[in-house]
Amino acid sequence: LDEARAAAAARPAPPPLSLLGGNWAGPDPFAAAIWGMRPGGPAALAALLARGHYDAVAVGHEELSLEPATLDALLPRLAAAGLPVVASNLSCDARRPACGAIRRDVLVRRGDTAIGVLAVISPSVKAGIPSGNLAGLDLTDPVAAIRDGMARLRAQGATRIVVMTDGPRDTRALDEVDNLARQLPAGATPDLLLAAGLADQ
């Protein structure tokens, strides 16, 4: 990322848009090592991600699977580090610290272009998340969230819109993204739809 930004500055040109899709909190050995640094795991992970200077960080089902205290410690640290945390279809109890750090959308300006960013999570992932970890959280219809989010962003002057999606890590993933794209009404189709969890599809 630093090299791409330096190359853009040398041309000169606007810096690249850098987005981090959901599920960055695991599951993998790296994340496991971070969470093993109790009680400093959330602070350590936030500090590492902050070095990426991402324009938006999506919340995925792996983040929602974290214990409430961990999520409540982690997301505010990301926001405090200047990383916009996005979950466009997450219904969130404002009494939870994590909810105060979450945004429905982000508008990023690059030269004459204003790029709107949304991030949605498939409600089907709730089946794999311990119910206690979803206290105060729920997932609404992603199609409605994209439609409403695009209207908000267009009203703010967005000329391009990117949607990051997160779905189940199984054979349903590709079908869900395809169905999501097909359900979007005319005029509510993003310029770019980025799907997580399709590496094995």
C-alpha positions in Angstrom: 0.0 0.0 0.0 2.8 2.4 0.9 4.5 1.8 -2.5 1.2 2.3 -4.4 0.6 5.6 -2.5 4.2 6.7 -3.2 3.9 5.9 -6.9 0.7 7.9 -7.1 2.3 10.9 -5.4 5.2 10.7 -7.8 3.1 10.9 -10.9 1.3 13.0 -9.4 -2.1 11.3 -9.1 -4.7 10.7 -6.4 -3.8 7.9 -4.0 -5.4 4.5 -4.5 -8.6 3.6 -2.6 -7.7 1.0 0.0 -10.5 -1.1 1.5 -10.3 -4.0 4.0 -13.1 -6.5 3.6 -14.7 -8.3 6.6 -13.3 -11.3 8.5 -9.9 -9.7 9.3 -10.3 -10.9 12.9 -9.9 -14.6 12.0 -9.9 -17.5 11.8 -6.2 -18.0 11.1 -3.0 -18.5 13.2 -2.1 -14.8 13.0 -5.4 -13.7 14.5 -5.1 -16.5 17.1 -1.7 -15.2 18.1 -3.1 -11.7 18.5 -6.1 -12.8 20.6 -3.7 -14.8 22.7 -2.1 -11.5 23.9 -4.7 -10.9 26.5 -5.7 -8.3 27.6 -3.8 -6.4 24.9 -5.2 -8.3 21.8 -7.7 -5.6 20.7 -5.1 -2.8 21.0 -2.5 -4.8 19.2 -4.7 -5.7 16.3 -6.0 -2.1 16.0 -2.5 -0.8 15.9 -1.5 -3.2 13.2 -4.5 -2.4 11.0 -4.0 1.4 11.5 -0.7 1.1 9.7 -2.6 0.3 6.5 -4.4 3.6 6.6 -7.5 2.0 5.1 -10.2 4.2 3.7 -12.8 1.8 5.0 -12.8 -1.4 7.1 -15.8 -3.7 6.7 -17.2 -5.7 9.6 -17.7 -9.4 8.7 -19.2 -12.4 10.5 -15.8 -13.3 12.1 -15.8 -9.9 13.9 -19.4 -10.4 15.0 -18.4 -13.8 16.3 -16.0 -12.2 18.8 -17.0 -12.1 22.4 -18.9 -8.9 23.1 -16.3 -7.5 25.4 -13.6 -8.0 22.7 -15.6 -6.4 20.0 -16.5 -3.5 22.2 -12.8 -3.0 22.9 -11.7 -3.4 19.3 -14.0 -1.4 17.1 -13.7 1.9 19.1 -9.9 1.6 18.9 -10.1 1.3 15.1 -12.3 4.3 14.9 -10.0 6.3 17.2 -7.1 5.4 14.9 -8.9 7.0 12.0 -10.1 3.8 10.4 -13.8 4.1 9.3 -15.6 0.9 10.4 -18.5 0.1 8.1 -21.5 -2.2 8.4 -24.4 -0.9 6.4 -27.0 -3.5 7.4 -26.1 -4.0 11.0 -28.7 -3.0 13.5 -26.9 -2.0 16.7 -27.8 -1.2 20.3 -26.2 2.2 21.0 -25.4 1.2 24.5 -22.7 -1.1 23.2 -19.4 0.7 22.7 -18.8 -1.2 19.4 -21.9 0.4 18.0 -20.7 3.9 18.5 -17.7 3.1 16.2 -19.7 1.7 13.3 -20.8 3.7 10.3 -23.4 2.9 7.7 -21.3 4.4 4.9 -18.2 6.3 4.0 -17.6 8.9 1.3 -14.0 9.2 0.1 -12.8 11.9 -2.2 -10.1 11.3 -4.8 -9.5 14.3 -7.0 -12.8 15.1 -8.8 -14.2 11.7 -7.9 -16.3 11.0 -4.8 -16.4 7.3 -3.9 -19.1 6.0 -1.6 -18.4 2.8 0.3 -21.0 0.4 1.7 -20.5 -3.0 3.4 -23.2 -5.6 4.0 -23.2 -8.9 5.8 -25.5 -11.8 4.8 -28.1 -12.6 7.5 -27.5 -16.3 6.8 -24.2 -16.1 8.8 -26.1 -15.6 12.0 -26.6 -19.4 12.3 -22.9 -19.8 12.8 -22.5 -17.1 15.4 -23.0 -17.9 19.1 -26.3 -16.1 20.0 -24.7 -14.5 23.1 -22.2 -12.8 20.9 -24.9 -11.0 19.0 -26.4 -9.3 22.1 -27.7 -6.0 20.9 -26.8 -6.7 17.3 -28.9 -7.9 14.3 -28.6 -8.0 10.5 -31.2 -6.4 8.3 -32.0 -6.9 4.6 -28.8 -6.2 2.7 -30.7 -5.3 -0.5 -32.6 -2.6 1.4 -29.4 -1.4 3.0 -27.6 -1.1 -0.4 -30.6 0.7 -1.9 -30.9 3.2 1.0 -27.2 3.6 1.3 -26.7 4.4 -2.4 -29.5 7.0 -2.1 -27.7 8.6 0.9 -24.3 8.6 -0.9 -25.7 10.0 -4.1 -27.3 12.8 -2.1 -23.9 13.5 -0.6 -22.3 13.8 -4.1 -20.9 10.3 -4.7 -20.0 9.7 -8.3 -18.9 6.1 -7.8 -20.1 3.5 -5.3 -18.4 0.4 -4.0 -20.2 -2.3 -2.0 -18.3 -4.9 0.0 -20.2 -8.1 0.9 -19.7 -10.8 3.4 -21.4 -14.2 3.3 -21.1 -17.8 4.5 -17.8 -19.6 4.0 -19.4 -22.6 2.1 -21.0 -23.5 -1.2 -23.8 -20.9 -0.6 -21.4 -18.0 -0.9 -21.4 -17.6 -4.7 -25.2 -18.1 -5.0 -25.9 -15.5 -2.3 -23.8 -12.9 -4.0 -25.4 -13.7 -7.4 -28.9 -13.4 -5.8 -28.0 -10.2 -4.1 -26.8 -8.6 -7.4 -30.0 -9.8 -9.1 -32.3 -8.4 -6.5 -30.9 -4.8 -6.6 -33.4 -2.6 -8.4 -32.6 -0.5 -11.4 -30.8 2.6 -10.2 -29.4 0.9 -7.1 -26.6 -1.0 -8.7 -23.1 -0.2 -7.4 -20.2 0.5 -9.7 -18.3 -2.3 -8.0 -19.4 -5.3 -5.9 -16.7 -6.9 -3.9 -17.5 -10.3 -2.4 -15.6 -12.0 0.5 -15.5 -15.8 1.0 -15.4 -16.9 -2.6 -11.8 -18.1 -2.7 -12.9 -21.8 -2.9 -15.9 -21.2 -5.3 
